[in-house]
Amino acid sequence: MPLSVQPPAGWTDFIGVGGPNDGFYIEFGTTTAPLNPGNSLTFQFQSADTPAVMAGYSPFSDANIPVGTSFVFGGTPFGSASQEFVVQPSVPEPSVLALLLVSGLTLLRYRRQGV
């Protein structure tokens, strides 16, 4: 289950459950801001799952389907032309993690000194 979802401007999101033995899915849709060929948009969500889980295979499938398997439909979902692709999870760059670590150690140091 995603913690939060952020669709692009003009798009909506719907969080659903695939079935009793299936995981969650996010369906993004629009009627006012279609994605034209050659362009791109950013669809974001946050999850409590680790990057390793997000980069792995679905625990709900015996077919070794990657967790990030996604589909783009040119019209009605499952009723029109589609394209399948696998989304890659993004994780903070090492420089961001280093900055967070240094900041945390600095705060810990000040806390121990009673400042």
The first five atom37 places (N, CA, C, CB, O) and aatype in JSON, in Angstrom:
{
  "aatype": [12, 14, 10, 15, 19, 5, 14, 14, 0, 7, 17, 16, 3, 13, 9, 7, 19, 7, 7, 14, 2, 3, 7, 13, 18, 9, 6, 13, 7, 16, 16, 16, 0, 14, 10, 2, 14, 7, 2, 15, 10, 16, 13, 5, 13, 5, 15, 0, 3, 16, 14, 0, 19, 12, 0, 7, 18, 15, 14, 13, 15, 3, 0, 2, 9, 14, 19, 7, 16, 15, 13, 19, 13, 7, 7, 16, 14, 13, 7, 15, 0, 15, 5, 6, 13, 19, 19, 5, 14, 15, 19, 14, 6, 14, 15, 19, 10, 0, 10, 10, 10, 19, 15, 7, 10, 16, 10, 10, 1, 18, 1, 1, 5, 7, 19],
  "atom_mask": [
    [1, 1, 1, 1, 1],
    [1, 1, 1, 1, 1],
    [1, 1, 1, 1, 1],
    [1, 1, 1, 1, 1],
    [1, 1, 1, 1, 1],
    [1, 1, 1, 1, 1],
    [1, 1, 1, 1, 1],
    [1, 1, 1, 1, 1],
    [1, 1, 1, 1, 1],
    [1, 1, 1, 0, 1],
    [1, 1, 1, 1, 1],
    [1, 1, 1, 1, 1],
    [1, 1, 1, 1, 1],
    [1, 1, 1, 1, 1],
    [1, 1, 1, 1, 1],
    [1, 1, 1, 0, 1],
    [1, 1, 1, 1, 1],
    [1, 1, 1, 0, 1],
    [1, 1, 1, 0, 1],
    [1, 1, 1, 1, 1],
    [1, 1, 1, 1, 1],
    [1, 1, 1, 1, 1],
    [1, 1, 1, 0, 1],
    [1, 1, 1, 1, 1],
    [1, 1, 1, 1, 1],
    [1, 1, 1, 1, 1],
    [1, 1, 1, 1, 1],
    [1, 1, 1, 1, 1],
    [1, 1, 1, 0, 1],
    [1, 1, 1, 1, 1],
    [1, 1, 1, 1, 1],
    [1, 1, 1, 1, 1],
    [1, 1, 1, 1, 1],
    [1, 1, 1, 1, 1],
    [1, 1, 1, 1, 1],
    [1, 1, 1, 1, 1],
    [1, 1, 1, 1, 1],
    [1, 1, 1, 0, 1],
    [1, 1, 1, 1, 1],
    [1, 1, 1, 1, 1],
    [1, 1, 1, 1, 1],
    [1, 1, 1, 1, 1],
    [1, 1, 1, 1, 1],
    [1, 1, 1, 1, 1],
    [1, 1, 1, 1, 1],
    [1, 1, 1, 1, 1],
    [1, 1, 1, 1, 1],
    [1, 1, 1, 1, 1],
    [1, 1, 1, 1, 1],
    [1, 1, 1, 1, 1],
    [1, 1, 1, 1, 1],
    [1, 1, 1, 1, 1],
    [1, 1, 1, 1, 1],
    [1, 1, 1, 1, 1],
    [1, 1, 1, 1, 1],
    [1, 1, 1, 0, 1],
    [1, 1, 1, 1, 1],
    [1, 1, 1, 1, 1],
    [1, 1, 1, 1, 1],
    [1, 1, 1, 1, 1],
    [1, 1, 1, 1, 1],
    [1, 1, 1, 1, 1],
    [1, 1, 1, 1, 1],
    [1, 1, 1, 1, 1],
    [1, 1, 1, 1, 1],
    [1, 1, 1, 1, 1],
    [1, 1, 1, 1, 1],
    [1, 1, 1, 0, 1],
    [1, 1, 1, 1, 1],
    [1, 1, 1, 1, 1],
    [1, 1, 1, 1, 1],
    [1, 1, 1, 1, 1],
    [1, 1, 1, 1, 1],
    [1, 1, 1, 0, 1],
    [1, 1, 1, 0, 1],
    [1, 1, 1, 1, 1],
    [1, 1, 1, 1, 1],
    [1, 1, 1, 1, 1],
    [1, 1, 1, 0, 1],
    [1, 1, 1, 1, 1],
    [1, 1, 1, 1, 1],
    [1, 1, 1, 1, 1],
    [1, 1, 1, 1, 1],
    [1, 1, 1, 1, 1],
    [1, 1, 1, 1, 1],
    [1, 1, 1, 1, 1],
    [1, 1, 1, 1, 1],
    [1, 1, 1, 1, 1],
    [1, 1, 1, 1, 1],
    [1, 1, 1, 1, 1],
    [1, 1, 1, 1, 1],
    [1, 1, 1, 1, 1],
    [1, 1, 1, 1, 1],
    [1, 1, 1, 1, 1],
    [1, 1, 1, 1, 1],
    [1, 1, 1, 1, 1],
    [1, 1, 1, 1, 1],
    [1, 1, 1, 1, 1],
    [1, 1, 1, 1, 1],
    [1, 1, 1, 1, 1],
    [1, 1, 1, 1, 1],
    [1, 1, 1, 1, 1],
    [1, 1, 1, 1, 1],
    [1, 1, 1, 0, 1],
    [1, 1, 1, 1, 1],
    [1, 1, 1, 1, 1],
    [1, 1, 1, 1, 1],
    [1, 1, 1, 1, 1],
    [1, 1, 1, 1, 1],
    [1, 1, 1, 1, 1],
    [1, 1, 1, 1, 1],
    [1, 1, 1, 1, 1],
    [1, 1, 1, 1, 1],
    [1, 1, 1, 0, 1],
    [1, 1, 1, 1, 1]
  ],
  "atom_positions": [
    [[0.85, -1.17, 0.0], [0.0, 0.0, 0.0], [0.89, 1.24, 0.0], [-0.96, 0.0, 1.22], [1.74, 1.39, 0.88]],
    [[0.72, 2.12, -0.97], [1.55, 3.33, -0.97], [1.21, 4.23, 0.22], [1.36, 4.1, -2.28], [0.07, 4.28, 0.67]],
    [[2.23, 4.94, 0.72], [2.02, 5.89, 1.81], [1.44, 7.2, 1.27], [3.34, 6.16, 2.55], [0.6, 7.83, 1.91]],
    [[1.89, 7.58, 0.08], [1.37, 8.78, -0.58], [1.55, 8.62, -2.08], [2.09, 10.07, -0.06], [2.41, 7.88, -2.54]],
    [[0.72, 9.34, -2.84], [0.76, 9.29, -4.3], [0.73, 10.73, -4.81], [-0.43, 8.45, -4.88], [-0.02, 11.56, -4.3]],
    [[1.56, 11.01, -5.82], [1.6, 12.35, -6.39], [1.52, 12.26, -7.91], [2.87, 13.1, -5.94], [2.54, 12.04, -8.57]],
    [[0.33, 12.45, -8.47], [0.21, 12.42, -9.93], [0.64, 13.77, -10.52], [-1.24, 12.1, -10.35], [0.68, 14.77, -9.8]],
    [[0.97, 13.8, -11.81], [1.27, 15.08, -12.45], [0.02, 15.95, -12.54], [1.87, 14.85, -13.86], [-1.1, 15.47, -12.36]],
    [[0.22, 17.24, -12.81], [-0.91, 18.17, -12.94], [-1.87, 17.67, -14.01], [-0.4, 19.6, -13.29], [-1.46, 17.25, -15.09]],
    [[-3.16, 17.72, -13.7], [-4.19, 17.29, -14.64], [-4.48, 15.8, -14.61], [0.0, 0.0, 0.0], [-5.32, 15.33, -15.38]],
    [[-3.81, 15.07, -13.75], [-3.99, 13.63, -13.64], [-4.58, 13.3, -12.27], [-2.65, 12.88, -13.85], [-4.42, 14.07, -11.32]],
    [[-5.26, 12.17, -12.17], [-5.8, 11.68, -10.91], [-5.18, 10.32, -10.61], [-7.35, 11.59, -10.95], [-4.6, 9.68, -11.49]],
    [[-5.3, 9.89, -9.36], [-4.8, 8.56, -9.0], [-5.89, 7.8, -8.28], [-3.54, 8.66, -8.11], [-6.77, 8.37, -7.64]],
    [[-5.82, 6.49, -8.4], [-6.73, 5.58, -7.72], [-5.9, 4.42, -7.2], [-7.88, 5.08, -8.68], [-5.17, 3.79, -7.96]],
    [[-6.0, 4.14, -5.9], [-5.29, 3.02, -5.29], [-6.28, 1.87, -5.16], [-4.67, 3.41, -3.88], [-7.34, 2.03, -4.56]],
    [[-5.93, 0.73, -5.72], [-6.82, -0.41, -5.67], [-6.11, -1.68, -5.23], [0.0, 0.0, 0.0], [-4.89, -1.69, -5.06]],
    [[-6.88, -2.73, -5.04], [-6.37, -4.05, -4.69], [-6.75, -4.98, -5.82], [-6.94, -4.55, -3.32], [-7.91, -5.04, -6.23]],
    [[-5.76, -5.73, -6.33], [-5.99, -6.59, -7.47], [-6.9, -7.78, -7.2], [0.0, 0.0, 0.0], [-7.49, -8.3, -8.14]],
    [[-7.02, -8.22, -5.98], [-7.83, -9.38, -5.64], [-7.38, -9.95, -4.31], [0.0, 0.0, 0.0], [-6.46, -9.42, -3.69]],
    [[-8.02, -11.04, -3.85], [-7.7, -11.59, -2.54], [-6.26, -12.08, -2.42], [-8.63, -12.71, -2.22], [-5.7, -12.07, -1.32]],
    [[-5.65, -12.5, -3.5], [-4.26, -12.99, -3.46], [-3.34, -12.06, -4.25], [-4.18, -14.41, -4.02], [-2.31, -12.5, -4.76]],
    [[-3.7, -10.82, -4.34], [-2.94, -9.87, -5.15], [-2.53, -8.68, -4.31], [-3.77, -9.41, -6.36], [-3.05, -8.47, -3.21]],
    [[-1.59, -7.9, -4.81], [-1.13, -6.71, -4.1], [-1.91, -5.47, -4.51], [0.0, 0.0, 0.0], [-2.95, -5.55, -5.16]],
    [[-1.39, -4.33, -4.12], [-2.02, -3.05, -4.43], [-1.55, -2.56, -5.79], [-1.69, -2.0, -3.34], [-0.51, -2.98, -6.3]],
    [[-2.35, -1.67, -6.37], [-1.94, -1.02, -7.61], [-2.37, 0.44, -7.57], [-2.54, -1.74, -8.85], [-3.28, 0.81, -6.84]],
    [[-1.69, 1.25, -8.38], [-2.05, 2.65, -8.52], [-2.41, 2.86, -9.98], [-0.87, 3.61, -8.06], [-1.62, 2.55, -10.88]],
    [[-3.59, 3.38, -10.2], [-4.03, 3.68, -11.56], [-4.07, 5.21, -11.72], [-5.45, 3.04, -11.87], [-4.77, 5.9, -10.99]],
    [[-3.31, 5.71, -12.69], [-3.3, 7.13, -13.0], [-4.14, 7.35, -14.25], [-1.85, 7.67, -13.19], [-4.09, 6.54, -15.18]],
    [[-4.91, 8.42, -14.28], [-5.74, 8.68, -15.45], [-5.92, 10.17, -15.68], [0.0, 0.0, 0.0], [-5.75, 10.98, -14.77]],
    [[-6.28, 10.53, -16.91], [-6.57, 11.92, -17.25], [-7.54, 11.96, -18.42], [-5.26, 12.68, -17.58], [-7.56, 11.07, -19.26]],
    [[-8.31, 13.01, -18.46], [-9.15, 13.28, -19.63], [-8.81, 14.66, -20.18], [-10.65, 13.2, -19.28], [-9.3, 15.05, -21.24]],
    [[-7.95, 15.4, -19.47], [-7.63, 16.77, -19.86], [-6.18, 17.02, -20.21], [-8.02, 17.68, -18.78], [-5.87, 18.02, -20.87]],
    [[-5.26, 16.15, -19.78], [-3.83, 16.39, -19.99], [-3.13, 15.13, -20.5], [-3.17, 16.86, -18.69], [-2.27, 14.58, -19.82]],
    [[-3.5, 14.67, -21.71], [-2.88, 13.43, -22.21], [-1.38, 13.6, -22.45], [-3.57, 12.98, -23.5], [-0.89, 14.69, -22.72]],
    [[-0.68, 12.49, -22.36], [0.76, 12.47, -22.62], [0.96, 12.25, -24.11], [1.47, 11.35, -21.79], [0.6, 11.21, -24.65]],
    [[1.54, 13.22, -24.77], [1.77, 13.13, -26.21], [3.04, 12.35, -26.51], [1.86, 14.52, -26.83], [3.96, 12.33, -25.69]],
    [[3.1, 11.69, -27.67], [4.3, 10.94, -28.05], [5.56, 11.81, -27.98], [4.14, 10.36, -29.46], [5.55, 12.97, -28.39]],
    [[6.63, 11.23, -27.45], [7.9, 11.93, -27.35], [8.05, 12.77, -26.1], [0.0, 0.0, 0.0], [9.13, 13.3, -25.84]],
    [[6.99, 12.9, -25.3], [7.04, 13.66, -24.06], [7.07, 12.71, -22.86], [5.84, 14.62, -23.96], [6.9, 11.5, -23.02]],
    [[7.27, 13.26, -21.69], [7.29, 12.43, -20.48], [6.65, 13.19, -19.33], [8.73, 12.01, -20.12], [6.53, 14.42, -19.36]],
    [[6.25, 12.45, -18.32], [5.69, 12.99, -17.08], [6.27, 12.19, -15.92], [4.12, 12.93, -17.09], [6.78, 11.08, -16.11]],
    [[6.2, 12.75, -14.74], [6.69, 12.06, -13.55], [5.5, 11.67, -12.67], [7.69, 12.94, -12.76], [4.73, 12.53, -12.24]],
    [[5.37, 10.39, -12.42], [4.35, 9.83, -11.55], [5.07, 9.32, -10.31], [3.52, 8.69, -12.26], [5.96, 8.48, -10.43]],
    [[4.7, 9.81, -9.14], [5.45, 9.46, -7.93], [4.54, 8.84, -6.87], [6.14, 10.68, -7.37], [3.35, 9.14, -6.79]],
    [[5.15, 7.97, -6.07], [4.49, 7.47, -4.87], [5.57, 7.11, -3.87], [3.57, 6.25, -5.17], [6.71, 6.84, -4.25]],
    [[5.21, 7.11, -2.6], [6.13, 6.71, -1.55], [5.6, 5.43, -0.92], [6.29, 7.83, -0.48], [4.4, 5.22, -0.77]],
    [[6.55, 4.58, -0.55], [6.21, 3.28, 0.02], [7.08, 3.01, 1.24], [6.37, 2.16, -1.03], [8.21, 3.49, 1.32]],
    [[6.58, 2.24, 2.17], [7.36, 1.81, 3.32], [8.28, 0.64, 2.95], [6.44, 1.41, 4.48], [9.14, 0.26, 3.74]],
    [[8.1, 0.07, 1.75], [8.94, -1.04, 1.31], [10.36, -0.56, 1.05], [8.35, -1.7, 0.05], [10.58, 0.58, 0.65]],
    [[11.31, -1.44, 1.27], [12.71, -1.12, 1.02], [12.99, -1.09, -0.49], [13.64, -2.14, 1.72], [12.22, -1.67, -1.27]],
    [[14.07, -0.44, -0.91], [14.44, -0.47, -2.33], [14.64, -1.9, -2.84], [15.71, 0.33, -2.56], [14.33, -2.19, -4.0]],
    [[15.15, -2.79, -1.99], [15.35, -4.18, -2.41], [14.01, -4.86, -2.71], [16.1, -4.97, -1.32], [13.9, -5.61, -3.69]],
    [[12.99, -4.6, -1.89], [11.67, -5.18, -2.15], [11.09, -4.6, -3.43], [10.71, -4.9, -0.96], [10.55, -5.33, -4.25]],
    [[11.21, -3.27, -3.61], [10.67, -2.62, -4.8], [11.37, -3.07, -6.08], [10.78, -1.11, -4.67], [10.76, -3.07, -7.15]],
    [[12.64, -3.47, -5.97], [13.38, -3.93, -7.14], [13.24, -5.43, -7.35], [14.86, -3.57, -6.99], [13.78, -5.98, -8.31]],
    [[12.52, -6.11, -6.46], [12.37, -7.56, -6.54], [11.15, -8.0, -7.32], [0.0, 0.0, 0.0], [10.61, -7.26, -8.14]],
    [[10.73, -9.21, -7.04], [9.57, -9.8, -7.71], [8.35, -9.79, -6.81], [9.89, -11.23, -8.16], [8.47, -9.82, -5.58]],
    [[7.19, -9.74, -7.41], [5.94, -9.7, -6.67], [5.77, -10.97, -5.84], [4.75, -9.52, -7.62], [5.9, -12.07, -6.37]],
    [[5.49, -10.81, -4.54], [5.24, -11.99, -3.72], [3.87, -12.61, -4.0], [5.35, -11.63, -2.24], [3.56, -13.68, -3.48]],
    [[3.06, -11.95, -4.81], [1.7, -12.42, -5.1], [1.6, -13.19, -6.4], [0.75, -11.24, -5.15], [0.51, -13.59, -6.8]],
    [[2.74, -13.4, -7.07], [2.7, -14.05, -8.38], [3.72, -15.18, -8.45], [2.95, -13.03, -9.5], [4.83, -15.05, -7.92]],
    [[3.35, -16.26, -9.08], [4.28, -17.37, -9.31], [5.05, -17.18, -10.62], [3.53, -18.7, -9.34], [5.92, -17.99, -10.95]],
    [[4.74, -16.11, -11.36], [5.32, -15.91, -12.69], [6.55, -15.02, -12.68], [4.28, -15.31, -13.61], [6.98, -14.56, -13.74]],
    [[7.15, -14.76, -11.5], [8.32, -13.89, -11.39], [8.09, -12.54, -12.08], [9.54, -14.59, -12.0], [8.87, -12.14, -12.95]],
    [[7.04, -11.86, -11.69], [6.72, -10.55, -12.24], [7.37, -9.49, -11.35], [5.16, -10.34, -12.33], [7.12, -9.46, -10.15]],
    [[8.21, -8.61, -11.93], [8.83, -7.56, -11.12], [7.78, -6.66, -10.46], [9.77, -6.71, -11.99], [6.73, -6.39, -11.05]],
    [[8.07, -6.21, -9.23], [7.15, -5.36, -8.49], [6.78, -4.12, -9.3], [7.77, -4.94, -7.14], [5.63, -3.69, -9.27]],
    [[7.73, -3.55, -10.01], [7.49, -2.31, -10.75], [6.88, -2.48, -12.13], [0.0, 0.0, 0.0], [6.93, -1.55, -12.93]],
    [[6.31, -3.64, -12.43], [5.71, -3.85, -13.75], [4.53, -2.89, -13.92], [5.24, -5.32, -13.92], [3.64, -2.83, -13.08]],
    [[4.55, -2.15, -15.02], [3.53, -1.14, -15.28], [3.02, -1.26, -16.71], [4.08, 0.26, -15.03], [3.69, -1.84, -17.57]],
    [[1.84, -0.71, -16.94], [1.24, -0.73, -18.27], [0.74, 0.66, -18.62], [0.08, -1.76, -18.33], [0.25, 1.4, -17.77]],
    [[0.88, 1.01, -19.88], [0.31, 2.25, -20.41], [-0.75, 1.83, -21.42], [1.41, 3.18, -21.07], [-0.49, 1.02, -22.31]],
    [[-1.95, 2.38, -21.27], [-3.05, 2.08, -22.18], [-3.39, 3.31, -22.99], [-4.29, 1.58, -21.4], [-3.38, 4.43, -22.48]],
    [[-3.69, 3.11, -24.26], [-4.06, 4.2, -25.14], [-5.52, 4.56, -25.06], [0.0, 0.0, 0.0], [-5.99, 5.4, -25.83]],
    [[-6.24, 3.98, -24.16], [-7.68, 4.21, -24.01], [-8.16, 3.5, -22.76], [0.0, 0.0, 0.0], [-7.62, 3.71, -21.68]],
    [[-9.17, 2.67, -22.9], [-9.74, 1.93, -21.79], [-8.73, 0.88, -21.28], [-11.06, 1.25, -22.2], [-8.22, 0.1, -22.07]],
    [[-8.45, 0.86, -19.95], [-7.53, -0.16, -19.44], [-7.98, -1.57, -19.81], [-7.41, -0.03, -17.93], [-9.15, -1.93, -19.67]],
    [[-7.04, -2.35, -20.29], [-7.23, -3.74, -20.71], [-8.17, -3.88, -21.9], [-7.76, -4.55, -19.56], [-8.48, -5.0, -22.32]],
    [[-8.63, -2.75, -22.45], [-9.53, -2.81, -23.6], [-8.98, -2.08, -24.81], [0.0, 0.0, 0.0], [-9.69, -1.91, -25.8]],
    [[-7.72, -1.65, -24.75], [-7.11, -0.92, -25.85], [-5.64, -1.29, -25.94], [-7.29, 0.61, -25.67], [-5.12, -2.07, -25.14]],
    [[-4.96, -0.71, -26.93], [-3.53, -0.98, -27.11], [-2.77, -0.6, -25.84], [-2.97, -0.19, -28.33], [-3.09, 0.39, -25.19]],
    [[-1.75, -1.4, -25.51], [-0.99, -1.13, -24.29], [0.49, -1.38, -24.51], [-1.49, -2.0, -23.14], [0.9, -2.0, -25.49]],
    [[1.28, -0.87, -23.59], [2.72, -1.1, -23.58], [3.12, -1.44, -22.15], [3.52, 0.16, -24.11], [2.72, -0.75, -21.22]],
    [[3.9, -2.5, -21.98], [4.36, -2.91, -20.66], [5.79, -2.43, -20.45], [4.27, -4.44, -20.49], [6.6, -2.48, -21.38]],
    [[6.11, -1.98, -19.24], [7.48, -1.61, -18.89], [7.66, -1.83, -17.39], [7.8, -0.13, -19.29], [6.69, -1.98, -16.66]],
    [[8.92, -1.84, -16.94], [9.21, -2.04, -15.53], [9.82, -0.75, -14.97], [10.18, -3.26, -15.31], [10.84, -0.27, -15.46]],
    [[9.18, -0.21, -13.94], [9.64, 1.01, -13.29], [10.81, 0.69, -12.38], [8.48, 1.68, -12.49], [10.8, -0.34, -11.7]],
    [[11.82, 1.55, -12.37], [12.96, 1.38, -11.49], [12.79, 2.29, -10.28], [14.29, 1.68, -12.23], [12.53, 3.48, -10.45]],
    [[12.92, 1.77, -9.06], [12.77, 2.61, -7.88], [13.9, 3.62, -7.78], [12.71, 1.76, -6.6], [15.04, 3.32, -8.15]],
    [[13.61, 4.8, -7.28], [14.67, 5.79, -7.08], [15.0, 5.84, -5.6], [14.24, 7.19, -7.6], [14.11, 5.83, -4.75]],
    [[16.26, 5.9, -5.32], [16.74, 6.0, -3.94], [17.6, 7.25, -3.85], [17.53, 4.71, -3.51], [18.17, 7.69, -4.85]],
    [[17.72, 7.83, -2.66], [18.55, 9.03, -2.53], [19.99, 8.77, -2.98], [18.54, 9.52, -1.09], [20.53, 7.69, -2.78]],
    [[20.58, 9.79, -3.57], [21.97, 9.69, -4.0], [22.86, 9.6, -2.76], [22.38, 10.91, -4.87], [22.47, 10.06, -1.69]],
    [[24.06, 9.0, -2.9], [24.96, 8.88, -1.75], [25.26, 10.23, -1.09], [26.26, 8.22, -2.17], [25.41, 10.29, 0.13]],
    [[25.35, 11.3, -1.88], [25.65, 12.61, -1.29], [24.53, 13.07, -0.36], [25.87, 13.66, -2.39], [24.81, 13.69, 0.67]],
    [[23.29, 12.77, -0.7], [22.15, 13.12, 0.16], [22.21, 12.31, 1.44], [20.8, 12.88, -0.57], [21.99, 12.84, 2.53]],
    [[22.51, 11.02, 1.32], [22.62, 10.18, 2.51], [23.76, 10.64, 3.41], [22.83, 8.71, 2.11], [23.61, 10.63, 4.63]],
    [[24.89, 11.05, 2.83], [26.03, 11.54, 3.6], [25.64, 12.82, 4.35], [27.25, 11.79, 2.68], [25.99, 12.99, 5.52]],
    [[24.94, 13.72, 3.68], [24.5, 14.96, 4.31], [23.57, 14.67, 5.49], [23.79, 15.87, 3.29], [23.7, 15.29, 6.55]],
    [[22.64, 13.73, 5.32], [21.75, 13.36, 6.41], [22.52, 12.76, 7.59], [20.69, 12.37, 5.92], [22.21, 13.03, 8.75]],
    [[23.51, 11.94, 7.29], [24.31, 11.31, 8.34], [25.09, 12.36, 9.12], [25.27, 10.28, 7.73], [25.11, 12.34, 10.35]],
    [[25.75, 13.29, 8.41], [26.52, 14.35, 9.07], [25.6, 15.22, 9.92], [27.27, 15.21, 8.03], [25.95, 15.58, 11.04]],
    [[24.43, 15.57, 9.38], [23.47, 16.39, 10.13], [23.02, 15.68, 11.4], [22.25, 16.74, 9.26], [22.95, 16.28, 12.47]],
    [[22.71, 14.4, 11.28], [22.28, 13.63, 12.44], [23.37, 13.52, 13.5], [0.0, 0.0, 0.0], [23.08, 13.64, 14.69]],
    [[24.6, 13.29, 13.08], [25.71, 13.2, 14.04], [25.95, 14.54, 14.72], [26.99, 12.74, 13.33], [26.26, 14.59, 15.91]],
    [[25.81, 15.64, 13.97], [25.98, 16.98, 14.55], [24.91, 17.24, 15.6], [25.92, 18.05, 13.44], [25.22, 17.74, 16.68]],
    [[23.65, 16.9, 15.29], [22.58, 17.08, 16.27], [22.81, 16.22, 17.51], [21.23, 16.75, 15.64], [22.56, 16.67, 18.63]],
    [[23.27, 15.01, 17.31], [23.54, 14.12, 18.43], [24.64, 14.69, 19.31], [23.93, 12.72, 17.94], [24.56, 14.62, 20.53]],
    [[25.68, 15.26, 18.69], [26.79, 15.86, 19.43], [26.29, 17.02, 20.28], [27.89, 16.33, 18.46], [26.65, 17.13, 21.45]],
    [[25.46, 17.9, 19.68], [24.94, 19.04, 20.44], [24.03, 18.58, 21.57], [24.18, 19.98, 19.51], [24.0, 19.19, 22.64]],
    [[23.31, 17.53, 21.35], [22.4, 17.02, 22.39], [23.2, 16.49, 23.57], [21.49, 15.9, 21.82], [22.82, 16.69, 24.73]],
    [[24.3, 15.8, 23.29], [25.14, 15.26, 24.36], [25.84, 16.36, 25.14], [26.18, 14.3, 23.79], [26.12, 16.2, 26.33]],
    [[26.13, 17.48, 24.48], [26.81, 18.59, 25.16], [25.83, 19.43, 25.95], [27.56, 19.47, 24.14], [26.24, 20.32, 26.7]],
    [[24.54, 19.17, 25.8], [23.54, 19.91, 26.55], [23.23, 21.26, 25.95], [0.0, 0.0, 0.0], [22.73, 22.14, 26.66]],
    [[23.51, 21.46, 24.67], [23.24, 22.74, 24.02], [21.81, 22.8, 23.58], [24.16, 22.95, 22.83], [21.39, 23.81, 23.0]]
  ]
}
